[in-house]
Amino acid sequence: MKKKIFCTLGPSTLNSKFLKFANKKINLLRLNMSHVNVNKLDKLIKRIKRDTKVPICIDTEGAQIRTKVKNLKKVISGQKFYIYKNKGNFKIYPNEVFSKLKIGDIILIGFDNLSGKIIKLENYKITLKCLTSGLLETNKGMHIQNRKIKINFLTEKDLKAIEIAKKNKISNFALSFTNNCQDIKKFKELLPGKKKYFKIETKEALRNFKEMTKIANFFLIDRGDLSREIEISKIPIAQRFIFSQKNKKNHIAIATNFLESMIKNPTPTRAEANDIYNSLEMGASALVLAAETAIGKYPIECVNFLLSVIKNFKTKKASKI
């Protein structure tokens, strides 16, 4: 089976040089709706299509809580900080989540280790006590550690993006935070005839994965958000569990942190090279670059390194070293 490369587009790669390079090297170009202005999506798709024939994938926001912060702020352990319902520095999206939070909830924000515990509820604001210091930034994923809150499987922004994508004849879509077979069925009904990827990034998805493989064929493991639900030390176990449950019709892509060091550095680490090779050996059908190509300094070098590891994986001959 041919191993594929998916790349996330962003400020580093929304240019003619990279998009033309993509024509011969990349199999799918991902637009992450968590970081794309839906009002600019139509022009963005048309702009991408001018320079490349590589298929575009609309990756939905899905059932995720995100931060809306006016001013970046460093929050220190022990300090109080606040989530506001309407006016204030820190709000959350979707808005419906505000009324569902409870005293005692442990909130994890982004990937900078910021966490807090809810200690007071008021009609207009929620008070948290910081447990671990970190940066409070906008548009970061927010996870509730101690329980699950039910929210819609797609946001209003996702639905608008899907309609715009359909008009532009986009054929690939990804459902973020797929939790169960019901999510899969609803996404299929919304997008008949389209290629659909279902992202595995929650404990619930791991529990339901075996059943999900019976009604869908294309999955993507998002190790970043999954690591907010389970300990990072358990990510290798979760990854192997998923591959042990797949059937012959399933194709599984893997995302997050393959070449994290190359966001800033021109060369990877040995650990990253091993991670890529191990993922291929496990049976990954595609490798996904996220921040590496969205905001990294060396997006072309990242793609070329993946290609070199894939080539070496195919030969598997020590004599070629």
Secondary structure, DSSP 8 states (H G I E B T S, - for coil): ---EEEEE-STTT-SHHHHHHHHHH-SEEEEETTSS-GGGHHHHHHHHHHH--S-EEEE---S-EEEEESS-EEE-TT-EEEEESSSSSEEEESGGGGGG--TT-EEEETTTTEEEEEEEE-SSEEEEEEEE-EEE-TT-EEEESS------SS-HHHHHHHHHHHHTT--EEEETT--SHHHHHHHHHHSTTSEEEEEE-SHHHHHHHHHHTTT--EEEEEHHHHTTTS-GGGHHHHHHHHHHH--TT-EEEEES-TTGGGGT-SS--HHHHHHHHHHHHHT-SEEEESHHHHT-S-HHHHHHHHHHHHHHHHH--GGG-
